[in-house]
């Protein structure tokens, strides 16, 4: 979940370069074959927020947002991490209660669509879902504030099927610093390190998106299993604290981890970041509030996306094409290596670039990468195999630690 | 958890006439029966549907793996007593509601999971009757979880489902106080039984395969639950009102209605639920005990372990001073026998309330359980009927609850 435009960036003009533009109808037979025979894993989708209004259902094709079963099928999305998210400012038992209701909402959607969805908690279950022709539904908790500084709650989430936790959201929590807050813990506290160790034991992937650079390095030092960044892009291209520096990506790769490229325009494109000033953010916020209740996150994300596009049409914000995603993937592959890059769209939680409006557009990534000369094996790694490898490794570490009790 | 009842709820009771249980007669030679009973007991699944041992997990001095000098349940004594299936109760004060109640309940569910994990050589977490049978086959104790009080779902049906997904297999609809949607037997009725939302809760429990527990609830709530539920109900820890007139116990009519729907009354061993003289004397002491309760609360804060210990000491002292009569464990047999005579051996089971109530003499802890088997055998109960009472009936209700859940989920 990106708080739309609220983090205005440092203005640095950068030349966005566009190459290998592909339209939805323009996917080669080779790309189609490759894409639909690969397990495409998306590690971050905020669609969960939409479940909470009691009306949205994943079954029918929706006119809004980016994710539903028909569009996942059309886009060949084989595994999706539904994000459990509440604002950083909600803490304590209230945060736990609200996180639980979102976990329930995901599980209820899976129960309601047993023909199309299957809850998965391991890499093997993701592959099994594919074998059965179903989409694997997974869960990630986006922000350590939701455990209420309580390892028991963390374990309960794991027992309910949560497979990763982002250590913070946009604010610091009780035991970890966020990249978009003032540092108070100097990274991870001792308890924060215990949280990471317990996640290792439970087989939960440690997600370092959103956390401060120091928290990231503390995690690298503490974690026995490879961490990943569930939805972060490259700071070298777009200088957002939410993105990763080249050095961070190298260090993450050395530990076996994966950076999952986020499609949010404000993380992809430096010019966009520069033009998304606090004034624009305020104006956008006001527009959104005209249409949505203060606590209706589902409405806010849909309206935010719609109004942002209006701002682009009015010339208030630059137009960013989906090819910027390819640019970030390529950069990350160059820096971190082919085994350490994946996809973490932030669908239904961020502003998508033109040409990547929803899950149906995903084959364009495969097409673009093939055109860039990537081998089919390498494309499969980026689409999902790298993430499945991290999951398998995290599970192995968990088994080892369980064995030690 | 029964403790607070004496302080706050005992005064609600109307004293009834003491009905003495039938005495034991020995149909065979003592040694022969003792031997046969032992064999039967230790080859059977002995399932206790209510143990407040969970509270002890939060005390530093307690270790379920070791023989403890106090309390009623730990692994060595479970092995001694042949108690090989146990429902750990998740319980918090009924006046705590909303998100804090959910958080505290989660802490306790986690504590059960963690204690089972740390003792995985001896125990295994079970969710179904088949899993309990499998645990027995492997020589392990089956650990199950029940939530004692609907207030812990924070008035949110989604939290109920999450509890189910975390392994909770029954929920008592209320504790000592009414919750948002069900009246308790020890509170002033405000909902006239179950509210519409309360009925939805029961339906959702059916769908999730969570047994509906009607211990603690008001009579009207009981009848509402009986009408709504598609699966049989249990009273996880209640005894017979005909023998001891306490609102926490069940009237003969209620027991009959429960049985007609395939349910089971799990006999509670708490002294004031099984013995009229004790209950009457206890009621007389209430005023003093309430003052003591406040004192204990001050001394112990939120430490339930400390509170329970002080309460027990107070009971012991009152007994020594002659203010409370002695109660024999044989009252438990009287209650089992009364219920069996009323509705048959298919509808009676064991719900001790160990670690949450005051045990009668001779049933000081779970190591004494084989005495129940022997006493029933001496009364002339068949082996088959004894097996049902010890655990078979509860497994049957679990299986039926699972079947109803499968049917509802397929719809």
Interface residues (C-beta under 8 A of the other chain):
Chain A: X92 X93 X94 X96 X97 X100 X101 X103 X104 X105 X107 X108 X111 X148 X150 X152 X153 X155 X156 X159 X160 X405
Chain B: X98 X99 X100 X102 X103 X106 X107 X109 X110 X111 X113 X114 X118 X154 X156 X158 X159 X161 X162 X165 X166 X167 X409
